[in-house]
Amino acid sequence: MAKQVTDQAEGLRRLLAKSGSRVVAVTGGPMGVGCTSTIVNLAAGLAALGKDVLVIDERLGVNSVSAMLGGLRGAGLLRAVLDGEIALEQACARHELGFSVLAASRENCAGYSAAQLGVLLAGPADVVLVDARLDRQGALSSLAAQAHDVLIVTRVAASAITEAYACMKRLHFEHAIAQFRVLVNHVSSHADAQTAFDNLAEVAARYLTVSIEDAGCVAADPLMERSLELGRCVVDAFPSAPSARDFRHVAAEMLYWPMRPAMCSPRPEVTVRSAMPASAIADTGTAVRQHA
């Protein structure tokens, strides 16, 4: 069995041999900030720019990428690929908008090394977007931990900003991540988004000694909800909508992000600092509400 997995992994390395992909793990704090919809719309935006995009879906079930797209058919499991049961191209469902989706839940990837899982990240996709599902300790999977960037999705609300900070805190101490990118979703104005980002950047630098970079913002848009009801992404269903324009802009900017070294696997032992003081959380939330 072990030899079969090794042989299959080596075959995938040869199949995917290329200069490598830009790998971005997308996550956030509470449910409802829009991580999965962000991934789908960025994938559509990047595909429209002529990029080969692979979406790795760690959130199987009702919150999965395939479910959001109305039940995308043909998405196989990474475990089946690594076990040699199906070919990689059979496991990847191809969406009509030009991007591929691979189901890769944490459970189905259990037992494989980071090297075995990482073969997918060597190409041929130009961009790999991982809809990252964190464990109870807030750690990335062995696959998502090999990303070049971690994109945190949040909203303009004190609770969402606090959760985004907590998410970065856990990821920082699990993976020694020193830099994050933040996308502020569902905003009423660019000023609100900037206020939320500035407050989050301040507390992250003060209490975590990490830096964050602004990945942009996406407008609050009723057409976003309508597109989900239709089983489509807003970039496709309503291309002139404000949110669709914002997603296309973020996708275009992503191609110019500096390529960082891939992250390492989780550290076995860490000493967690104290949480962000309640006064800092209150100040952050107050600043956002005052600007809203």
ABEGO torsion letter per residue (X at the ends): XAAAAAAAAAAAAAAABBAEBBBBBBBBBBBGAGAAAAAAAAAAAAAAAGBBBBBBBABBEAABAAAAAGGBBGBBBAAAAAAGABBAAAABBBBAAGBBBBBBBAAAABGBBAAAAAAAAAOABABBBBBBBBBAAGBBBAAAAABABBBBBBBBBAAAAAAAAAAAAAAAAAAGBABBBBBBBGBABAAAAAAAAAAAAAAAAAAAGBBBBBAEBBBBBAAAAAAAAAGBBAAAABAABAAAAAAAAAAAAAAABBBBBBBBBBBABBBBBBBBBAAAAAAAAAAAAAAX
